[in-house]
């Protein structure tokens, strides 16, 4: 595990492949401004990068981390939409992007994340409806989408979560 939380350190992931056994990184509050090269951490299971200076879209490199189980990117200024490529994170259990600038709708492909237990996307700019594919998340325990910003927030019918018994 690499834990640098709360320090003002310069992080460059270009040589992270020299640490093939690295499974957990806590780099929250370090001033991190880029995740370029993160896909080289092929064994990474946990990435905590909250409260940083990440003001881009979610980089596609994140979706090339097949072992990733926990992804924490809250309190950045990440923008754009969540890519349908998120379905590539088939082992993802926890996904936190609270307090960013995410917009548009939730991709239906998120319904393919069968290991997902916690999905926290509150305080963004998400619009549209909650995909009915969320009914296919058997391990889902927490879905937090509260307090979407802007004028065109989430709306419509809530999925019945028939296959997610822990949600109700």
C-alpha positions, 0 to 999 in steps of 0.5 A: 500500500502507498499512503501519501494522503494529505502531503504536498508531493508531486506524483507522476504515474509514468513509472508506476509499472516498476511496482507490479505488486501495488494494490492500494494507493491513497493519494487524497489531498496531495494536489494531484492534477493528473492520473496519466499513467495510472493504467500501468498499475495493473494490480491496483485494487484501491485508488483513493484520490479525493480532494485533489485538483483533477479537473478533467474527465474521467480518464479512459486509463481508469477503465484499464485497471481490471482488478480495481475494486474501490475508486474514490474520486470525490471532491475534485472538479472532474467534469464530463460524463461517466463513460460506458467503458465503466462496464470494463471494471467488472470487479468494482465494489465501491465508486465514489464521485461525490461533489464533482461536475459530472453531467449528462445521464448515467450510462446503462452499462453501469448495470453490468457492474455485478460486484458494485455495493456502493455508488455515490454520485451525489452533488454533481450535475447528472440529468435524465433517469436512473437506468432500469439496468440498475435493477441488475445490481445484486450486491448494491447496498447504497445508491446516493444520487442526492442534491444534483445541481443545475436546473435539469436534474434527475427525474422519472421513475425509480427502478424497483431494485428487485434484484438488489434486496439490500437497497430497500 
